[in-house]
Amino acid sequence: MLDIEKVAVIGCGPAGIASIYELLHTTKDGESTVGKAAAENCKFKVTGFEQKDKAGGIWYPNFDEADLPVPPQDLLDTEKYNDPHVISPKVEIPSDVSGGVKKPTNKILNELEWKRSGIFRNLYTNIAARFTRFSYMENDDKYYDKSRRIYPFMTHIELCDRIDKFIETEKLNDYIRFNSSVKSVTKVGDKWRLVIKKTNVDLDEDEWYEEDFDGVIMSNGQFTVPNFPYSPGMAEFNRNFPNSLMHSNSYRSPDEFKGKRVLVVGGSISTINVLQYIVPVAESVAVSSRGDHPLYPWITKAIRSEGIDHKTTIKEYKPNGDVVFTDGTVEPRFDKIVFTTGYHRHFPFLNDKNVEVTNISRSERIKGLYYNTFSIEDPSLAVAGATTSPLAFHSMEGSAAAIAGVWSGAGKLPSKEEQKKWEQERIEKVGDNASYHFFAHTLIKEQYFDVLEKFMAKGRLNPLHVDGDHVNDIEKGIESIEKLFYKVKTGEFSIADTMNP
């Protein structure tokens, strides 16, 4: 029987916000008050830890600053820059942290937290507005106006405002410690001991301290530590031609690509996001990708469309700047090479081998989780936001609701043996890779939400109780995002059009 009262939520992007809200709306009797006022006799004492100065995760953008375009040269020289443990390393904990201690901020390690959002000014969402919200949030009518240029999507400003309004209305900031990065999570007896680094930006000083919790929710997201795929010669290329390489996480404006020869590496939605703005201004654009997109054929077609030279994957970089591709072709030095190659799943603070990321830098999976949510070995450790799906917000909500239900005593997990069996069967069905965490929008209710619903607090509705009737919005969105790509790429739609829907 779990005895959880004091809970730490690590990361306060959408998954963390959903977790804090859910816990605050669960009573000591295992009843849910979601959609109503927070529970008066709340079961949990909740503390969120957010490394930035505001909640929202990637939907708290920073347009004037960006993360490093690539890791520092000394890390590139290790030839292990595709390993998140190298470019976002575990930090050394001060020996006197138990009593609380202050230390000067290490600015290099601070940069390697990769905390700035990759959202840029003219980005619009690629999921229909109904599903860029939690089920209990307002479903604004204005986003269903088909005269909107970016219907059925939202601008990043609209989504950020939606999230900010929710946080403010629900007073969630009262439960969050900002500029606070969790650096260690260790089980000590029946408690989880956290080491926290709170940064005072004005003084360039970090305050380190320890605190114990009954339960821990890891909700630090999937879009923080950028993935730089390994290719021979890349480190030397960066040394010889600085400011040529960058990850899309650092993309801010198409202006820096005007009149340039550009290579975009990748073949997914983040490729599309930047490609549509680069093509109209660059001298030439090539895209290097592995092959066809596994889910969306339109992306495969788009990155091979008019004005884009499609290339195979990179074999090596030459000291003179030439780029050699696996089909044997060679291109002279590009002015800019942009990696749209995604992000790592990464828990550098966690000292628990029962839950860890496997297949690092290839097709990563978090092992040891039941339904992407509960640690099988110790369910007082949980993850919110591990599931990948077009219904991302709702899937975060589903995990948060199941966690609150089980930890309140309303829901009961099956035996460890049954949970391990599920994990193994899932691996056998979809593979020991990133697909393990993916659920298609047409199947997610039956395969994911309906299962998690059994663990939720009493009276807690399935996140798709109402919205499940509208999953076809996702299909409409796929059609719309393809059309929008071509309109922006060809100049039919300007940047202003995508920012003013």
C-alpha positions as CSV (number, residue, x, y, z in Angstrom):
1,M,0.0,0.0,0.0
2,L,1.5,3.3,-1.1
3,D,1.6,6.0,1.5
4,I,2.2,9.2,-0.5
5,E,1.5,12.7,0.7
6,K,4.4,14.9,-0.1
7,V,5.1,15.0,-3.9
8,A,7.8,16.6,-6.1
9,V,7.0,17.4,-9.7
10,I,10.1,17.9,-11.7
11,G,9.5,20.2,-14.7
12,C,6.6,22.5,-15.0
13,G,5.8,22.5,-18.7
14,P,2.4,21.1,-19.8
15,A,3.0,17.6,-18.2
16,G,4.1,19.1,-14.9
17,I,1.2,21.6,-14.9
18,A,-1.3,18.7,-15.6
19,S,0.3,16.8,-12.7
20,I,0.2,19.6,-10.2
21,Y,-3.4,20.4,-11.1
22,E,-4.5,16.8,-10.9
23,L,-2.9,16.2,-7.5
24,L,-4.5,19.4,-6.1
25,H,-7.9,18.1,-7.3
26,T,-7.7,14.8,-5.5
27,T,-9.1,14.3,-2.0
28,K,-7.8,12.2,0.9
29,D,-10.7,9.8,0.1
30,G,-9.6,9.3,-3.4
31,E,-12.3,11.6,-5.0
32,S,-11.6,13.8,-8.0
33,T,-12.7,17.4,-8.1
34,V,-11.2,18.0,-11.6
35,G,-13.2,20.7,-13.4
36,K,-14.3,22.2,-10.1
37,A,-12.5,24.0,-7.3
38,A,-9.3,22.4,-5.9
39,A,-10.0,19.8,-3.2
40,E,-10.4,21.3,0.3
41,N,-9.2,18.1,1.9
42,C,-6.5,17.5,-0.6
43,K,-4.5,14.3,-0.3
44,F,-1.2,15.8,-1.4
45,K,1.3,18.5,-0.6
46,V,2.7,19.4,-4.0
47,T,5.9,21.2,-4.9
48,G,6.9,21.8,-8.6
49,F,10.5,22.5,-9.6
50,E,11.0,24.5,-12.7
51,Q,14.5,25.4,-14.0
52,K,13.3,28.5,-15.8
53,D,11.7,31.6,-14.2
54,K,8.2,30.8,-15.5
55,A,6.1,27.7,-16.0
56,G,5.0,26.5,-19.5
57,G,8.0,24.5,-20.7
58,I,8.6,24.9,-24.5
59,W,5.4,27.1,-24.5
60,Y,7.4,29.7,-22.5
61,P,9.5,30.9,-25.4
62,N,12.5,33.2,-25.4
63,F,12.8,35.0,-28.7
64,D,15.8,37.2,-28.0
65,E,18.1,34.4,-26.7
66,A,18.6,30.8,-27.8
67,D,20.5,27.9,-26.5
68,L,24.0,27.1,-27.9
69,P,23.7,26.3,-31.6
70,V,26.0,23.2,-31.0
71,P,27.7,21.9,-27.9
72,P,31.1,23.5,-27.0
73,Q,34.0,22.5,-29.1
74,D,35.6,20.4,-26.3
75,L,32.5,18.3,-26.2
76,L,32.3,17.9,-29.9
77,D,35.9,16.8,-29.8
78,T,35.0,13.8,-27.6
79,E,33.1,12.4,-30.7
80,K,30.3,11.5,-28.3
81,Y,28.2,14.6,-28.9
82,N,25.3,12.3,-29.8
83,D,25.1,11.1,-26.2
84,P,22.9,13.3,-23.9
85,H,25.1,12.3,-20.9
86,V,28.0,14.2,-22.6
87,I,26.2,17.3,-23.8
88,S,23.9,17.5,-20.7
89,P,26.0,15.9,-18.0
90,K,25.2,14.9,-14.5
91,V,26.7,17.5,-12.3
92,E,28.9,17.0,-9.2
93,I,26.9,17.6,-6.0
94,P,28.6,19.8,-3.4
95,S,29.8,17.7,-0.4
96,D,28.2,20.0,2.1
97,V,24.8,20.2,0.5
98,S,22.9,18.5,3.4
99,G,22.9,21.7,5.4
100,G,22.4,24.0,2.4
101,V,25.3,25.8,0.7
102,K,25.8,28.6,-1.8
103,K,28.2,28.3,-4.7
104,P,29.1,30.5,-7.7
105,T,27.1,29.7,-10.8
106,N,29.0,27.5,-13.3
107,K,27.9,29.3,-16.5
108,I,29.1,26.5,-18.9
109,L,27.1,23.8,-17.0
110,N,24.2,26.2,-16.8
111,E,24.2,26.4,-20.7
112,L,24.3,22.6,-20.9
113,E,20.9,22.5,-19.2
114,W,19.5,23.6,-22.6
115,K,16.6,25.3,-20.8
116,R,15.6,27.8,-23.5
117,S,12.6,26.9,-25.6
118,G,12.9,26.2,-29.3
119,I,9.7,28.0,-30.1
120,F,10.3,30.9,-32.6
121,R,8.1,34.0,-33.3
122,N,6.3,32.8,-36.4
123,L,5.7,29.2,-35.4
124,Y,2.1,27.9,-35.4
125,T,0.9,24.6,-33.9
126,N,0.6,21.5,-35.9
127,I,-2.2,19.9,-33.9
128,A,-5.8,21.1,-34.0
129,A,-6.8,23.6,-31.3
130,R,-9.1,21.1,-29.5
131,F,-6.2,18.9,-28.7
132,T,-3.7,21.6,-27.6
133,R,-5.5,21.8,-24.3
134,F,-6.4,19.5,-21.4
135,S,-10.0,18.1,-21.5
136,Y,-11.1,20.3,-18.5
137,M,-9.8,23.6,-20.1
138,E,-12.0,26.0,-22.0
139,N,-12.5,25.0,-25.7
140,D,-12.6,28.4,-27.3
141,D,-15.1,28.8,-30.2
142,K,-12.9,31.3,-32.1
143,Y,-10.5,28.5,-33.1
144,Y,-13.3,26.8,-35.1
145,D,-13.6,29.8,-37.4
146,K,-12.7,28.4,-40.8
147,S,-11.9,31.9,-42.1
148,R,-8.7,31.8,-40.0
149,R,-5.6,31.6,-42.2
150,I,-4.1,28.8,-40.0
151,Y,-7.4,27.0,-39.2
152,P,-7.6,24.6,-37.3
153,F,-4.4,25.6,-35.6
154,M,-3.2,28.3,-33.2
155,T,-0.3,30.7,-33.3
156,H,2.3,30.1,-30.6
157,I,1.1,33.3,-28.9
158,E,-2.4,32.0,-28.7
159,L,-1.3,28.7,-27.2
160,C,1.1,30.4,-24.7
161,D,-1.7,32.7,-23.6
162,R,-4.1,29.7,-23.2
163,I,-1.5,28.0,-20.9
164,D,-0.7,31.2,-19.0
165,K,-4.4,31.9,-18.4
166,F,-4.9,28.3,-17.0
167,I,-1.9,28.6,-14.7
168,E,-3.0,32.0,-13.4
169,T,-6.7,31.0,-13.0
170,E,-5.8,27.8,-11.1
171,K,-3.1,29.6,-9.0
172,L,-0.6,26.9,-9.9
173,N,2.4,29.2,-9.6
174,D,1.8,29.1,-5.8
175,Y,3.1,25.5,-5.8
176,I,6.2,26.0,-8.1
177,R,9.7,26.9,-7.2
178,F,11.3,28.7,-10.1
179,N,14.9,28.9,-11.2
180,S,15.2,25.5,-9.4
181,S,16.9,22.6,-11.2
182,V,16.7,19.1,-9.6
183,K,20.2,17.6,-9.8
184,S,19.8,14.3,-8.0
185,V,16.9,12.0,-7.1
186,T,17.8,9.0,-4.9
187,K,15.7,6.6,-2.9
188,V,16.8,6.7,0.7
189,G,14.8,4.3,2.9
190,D,11.1,4.9,2.0
191,K,11.7,8.5,0.8
192,W,13.0,10.1,-2.4
193,R,15.9,12.5,-1.6
194,L,16.2,15.4,-4.0
195,V,19.1,17.7,-4.4
196,I,18.0,21.1,-5.8
197,K,20.0,23.9,-7.3
198,K,18.3,27.3,-7.1
199,T,19.9,29.9,-9.2
200,N,20.0,33.6,-8.3
201,V,20.6,35.1,-11.7
202,D,21.3,38.6,-10.4
203,L,24.1,37.4,-8.1
204,D,25.4,34.6,-10.4
205,E,25.0,32.3,-7.3
206,D,23.5,28.9,-6.8
207,E,21.9,27.8,-3.6
208,W,22.1,24.0,-3.1
209,Y,19.9,22.1,-0.7
210,E,18.3,18.7,-0.1
211,E,14.6,17.8,0.5
212,D,12.8,14.5,1.0
213,F,9.5,13.5,-0.7
214,D,7.2,10.5,-0.7
215,G,6.6,10.5,-4.4
216,V,8.3,11.9,-7.5
217,I,6.8,12.7,-10.9
218,M,9.3,13.3,-13.7
219,S,7.7,15.7,-16.1
220,N,10.8,17.3,-17.6
221,G,9.6,16.9,-21.2
222,Q,10.8,15.5,-24.5
223,F,12.0,18.7,-26.1
224,T,15.0,20.0,-24.0
225,V,18.3,18.3,-24.9
226,P,18.9,18.5,-28.7
227,N,20.0,15.5,-30.6
228,F,23.1,16.0,-32.7
229,P,23.6,12.8,-34.9
230,Y,27.2,11.6,-35.1
231,S,29.1,12.0,-38.4
232,P,32.9,11.6,-38.9
233,G,34.6,15.0,-39.3
234,M,31.8,17.1,-37.7
235,A,33.9,18.3,-34.8
236,E,36.7,19.5,-37.1
237,F,34.2,21.0,-39.5
238,N,32.8,23.1,-36.6
239,R,36.3,24.2,-35.6
240,N,37.2,25.2,-39.2
241,F,33.9,26.8,-40.0
242,P,32.3,28.2,-36.8
243,N,28.7,29.4,-36.8
244,S,27.9,27.1,-39.7
245,L,26.2,24.3,-37.6
246,M,23.1,24.7,-35.5
247,H,20.1,22.7,-34.2
248,S,16.6,23.9,-34.9
249,N,16.2,24.4,-31.2
250,S,18.3,27.6,-31.7
251,Y,16.4,28.7,-34.9
252,R,14.8,32.1,-34.4
253,S,14.4,33.8,-37.8
254,P,14.8,33.1,-41.5
255,D,16.8,36.3,-41.8
256,E,20.1,34.5,-41.1
257,F,19.6,32.3,-44.1
258,K,19.0,35.0,-46.7
259,G,21.1,34.3,-49.8
260,K,22.8,31.3,-48.1
261,R,23.4,27.7,-49.2
262,V,21.5,25.7,-46.6
263,L,21.4,22.0,-45.7
264,V,18.6,20.9,-43.4
265,V,19.2,17.5,-41.7
266,G,16.2,15.5,-40.7
267,G,12.8,14.4,-42.1
268,S,10.0,15.1,-39.6
269,I,7.7,17.8,-38.5
270,S,10.4,20.0,-37.1
271,T,12.1,19.8,-40.5
272,I,8.9,21.1,-42.0
273,N,8.6,23.9,-39.4
274,V,11.8,25.6,-40.4
275,L,12.0,24.5,-44.1
276,Q,8.9,26.4,-45.1
277,Y,10.5,29.7,-43.9
278,I,14.1,29.0,-45.2
279,V,13.2,28.0,-48.8
280,P,11.8,31.4,-49.8
281,V,14.9,33.4,-48.7
282,A,17.9,31.0,-49.2
283,E,20.0,30.8,-52.3
284,S,19.5,27.0,-52.3
285,V,18.2,24.4,-49.9
286,A,19.0,20.7,-49.6
287,V,17.5,18.2,-47.1
288,S,19.3,15.2,-45.9
289,S,17.0,12.4,-44.5
290,R,17.1,8.7,-43.8
291,G,14.1,7.7,-45.9
292,D,10.3,7.9,-45.9
293,H,8.5,9.2,-42.8
294,P,7.0,6.2,-41.0
295,L,3.6,7.9,-40.3
296,Y,3.0,10.8,-42.6
297,P,3.7,10.3,-46.3
298,W,3.1,14.0,-47.0
299,I,6.2,14.9,-45.1
300,T,8.3,12.6,-47.3
301,K,6.8,14.3,-50.4
302,A,7.2,17.8,-48.9
303,I,10.9,17.6,-48.3
304,R,11.4,16.5,-51.9
305,S,9.2,19.2,-53.4
306,E,10.2,21.9,-55.9
307,G,13.1,24.1,-54.8
308,I,14.5,21.4,-52.4
309,D,17.4,19.1,-53.3
310,H,16.9,15.8,-51.5
311,K,20.1,14.1,-50.2
312,T,20.7,10.8,-48.4
313,T,22.3,10.8,-44.9
314,I,25.6,12.4,-44.3
315,K,28.6,10.0,-44.5
316,E,31.3,12.5,-43.4
317,Y,32.4,16.1,-43.3
318,K,35.7,16.9,-45.0
319,P,38.3,19.3,-43.5
320,N,37.8,21.7,-46.5
321,G,34.0,21.9,-45.8
322,D,32.8,19.4,-48.3
323,V,29.9,17.2,-47.2
324,V,29.9,13.6,-48.4
325,F,26.6,11.7,-48.5
326,T,26.1,8.0,-48.2
327,D,25.1,7.7,-51.9
328,G,28.6,8.9,-52.8
329,T,27.6,12.4,-53.8
330,V,29.7,15.4,-52.5
331,E,28.5,18.9,-52.0
332,P,30.8,21.9,-51.4
333,R,30.6,23.7,-48.1
334,F,27.2,24.8,-47.1
335,D,26.9,28.2,-45.4
336,K,24.4,26.8,-42.8
337,I,23.6,23.3,-41.7
338,V,20.5,22.9,-39.5
339,F,19.8,19.8,-37.6
340,T,16.1,19.1,-37.3
341,T,16.9,15.8,-35.6
342,G,14.7,16.0,-32.5
343,Y,15.6,15.7,-28.9
344,H,16.8,13.1,-26.3
345,R,14.7,11.6,-23.5
346,H,17.0,12.4,-20.6
347,F,16.8,12.1,-16.8
348,P,20.4,13.1,-15.7
349,F,19.3,13.6,-12.1
350,L,17.8,10.1,-11.6
351,N,19.8,7.5,-9.6
352,D,17.6,4.5,-10.3
353,K,18.6,1.9,-12.9
354,N,15.1,0.4,-12.9
355,V,13.9,3.4,-15.0
356,E,16.4,4.6,-17.6
357,V,16.7,5.5,-21.3
358,T,17.9,2.8,-23.6
359,N,19.0,2.9,-27.3
360,I,20.6,6.3,-26.6
361,S,20.9,8.6,-29.7
362,R,19.1,6.1,-31.9
363,S,15.5,5.3,-31.1
364,E,15.2,5.9,-27.4
365,R,12.9,4.1,-25.0
366,I,12.4,4.6,-21.3
367,K,12.6,1.1,-19.8
368,G,10.8,0.0,-16.6
369,L,7.6,1.9,-17.1
370,Y,4.0,0.5,-17.0
371,Y,1.9,2.3,-19.6
372,N,4.6,5.0,-19.9
373,T,3.7,6.2,-16.4
374,F,4.6,4.1,-13.4
375,S,7.9,2.7,-12.4
376,I,7.3,-1.0,-12.3
377,E,9.8,-1.6,-9.5
378,D,8.7,1.4,-7.4
379,P,5.4,3.1,-8.3
380,S,6.2,6.0,-6.0
381,L,8.3,7.1,-9.0
382,A,6.3,8.1,-12.0
383,V,6.5,9.9,-15.4
384,A,4.1,12.3,-17.0
385,G,4.6,13.1,-20.6
386,A,6.4,10.0,-21.9
387,T,3.7,9.0,-24.3
388,T,4.0,10.3,-27.8
389,S,0.8,10.9,-29.8
390,P,-1.0,13.7,-31.7
391,L,-3.1,13.8,-28.5
392,A,-0.1,14.9,-26.5
393,F,-1.9,17.2,-24.0
394,H,-4.6,14.6,-23.3
395,S,-2.0,11.8,-22.9
396,M,-0.2,13.9,-20.3
397,E,-3.5,14.4,-18.5
398,G,-4.2,10.7,-18.6
399,S,-0.9,9.8,-16.9
400,A,-1.3,12.6,-14.3
401,A,-4.8,11.4,-13.5
402,A,-3.7,7.8,-13.1
403,I,-0.9,8.8,-10.8
404,A,-3.2,10.8,-8.6
405,G,-5.7,7.9,-8.5
406,V,-3.1,5.3,-7.5
407,W,-1.3,7.5,-5.1
408,S,-4.6,8.4,-3.4
409,G,-5.5,4.8,-2.9
410,A,-8.5,4.9,-5.3
411,G,-6.7,2.9,-8.0
412,K,-4.6,-0.2,-7.7
413,L,-1.9,-1.3,-10.1
414,P,-1.6,-5.0,-11.1
415,S,1.2,-7.1,-9.8
416,K,4.8,-6.4,-10.9
417,E,4.7,-9.6,-12.8
418,E,1.7,-8.4,-14.9
419,Q,3.3,-5.0,-15.4
420,K,6.6,-6.6,-16.6
421,K,4.6,-8.9,-18.9
422,W,2.9,-5.8,-20.4
423,E,6.2,-4.2,-21.0
424,Q,7.7,-7.3,-22.7
425,E,4.6,-7.8,-24.9
426,R,4.7,-4.2,-25.9
427,I,8.3,-4.5,-26.9
428,E,7.5,-7.7,-28.9
429,K,4.6,-5.9,-30.6
430,V,6.2,-2.5,-31.6
431,G,9.9,-2.9,-30.8
432,D,12.5,-1.9,-28.2
433,N,12.6,1.6,-29.5
434,A,10.8,5.0,-29.5
435,S,7.7,3.4,-31.0
436,Y,7.1,1.7,-27.6
437,H,5.8,5.1,-26.4
438,F,3.7,5.9,-29.4
439,F,-0.1,5.5,-29.6
440,A,-2.0,6.4,-32.8
441,H,-4.8,8.9,-32.3
442,T,-7.3,6.4,-33.7
443,L,-6.3,3.7,-31.1
444,I,-5.2,5.6,-28.1
445,K,-8.6,5.7,-26.3
446,E,-8.9,1.9,-26.3
447,Q,-5.2,1.1,-25.9
448,Y,-4.2,3.8,-23.4
449,F,-6.9,6.0,-21.9
450,D,-9.4,3.2,-21.1
451,V,-6.7,1.3,-19.3
452,L,-5.5,4.3,-17.3
453,E,-9.1,5.2,-16.4
454,K,-9.2,2.1,-14.2
455,F,-6.5,3.7,-12.0
456,M,-8.0,7.2,-11.7
457,A,-9.6,8.8,-8.7
458,K,-13.3,8.3,-8.1
459,G,-15.5,10.4,-10.3
460,R,-12.6,11.2,-12.6
461,L,-13.8,11.2,-16.3
462,N,-11.7,9.7,-19.1
463,P,-9.8,12.6,-20.8
464,L,-11.5,11.5,-24.0
465,H,-15.0,11.4,-22.5
466,V,-16.1,14.3,-24.7
467,D,-13.1,15.0,-27.0
468,G,-12.9,11.4,-28.1
469,D,-15.8,12.1,-30.5
470,H,-13.6,14.6,-32.3
471,V,-10.3,12.7,-33.0
472,N,-11.0,13.2,-36.7
473,D,-9.9,16.8,-36.0
474,I,-6.4,15.2,-36.2
475,E,-7.0,14.0,-39.7
476,K,-8.3,17.5,-40.7
477,G,-5.2,18.9,-39.2
478,I,-2.9,16.7,-41.2
479,E,-4.6,17.9,-44.4
480,S,-4.3,21.5,-43.3
481,I,-0.7,21.4,-42.2
482,E,0.3,20.1,-45.6
483,K,-1.5,22.9,-47.4
484,L,-0.1,25.5,-45.1
485,F,3.5,24.3,-45.7
486,Y,3.2,24.8,-49.5
487,K,1.5,28.2,-49.0
488,V,4.3,29.5,-46.8
489,K,7.1,27.8,-48.8
490,T,5.9,29.4,-52.1
491,G,5.2,32.8,-50.6
492,E,1.4,32.7,-51.0
493,F,1.3,33.1,-47.2
494,S,3.7,35.6,-45.6
495,I,5.3,35.3,-42.1
496,A,2.8,37.9,-41.0
497,D,-0.1,35.7,-42.2
498,T,1.0,32.9,-40.0
499,M,1.4,35.2,-37.0
500,N,-2.0,37.0,-37.6
501,P,-4.5,34.2,-38.2
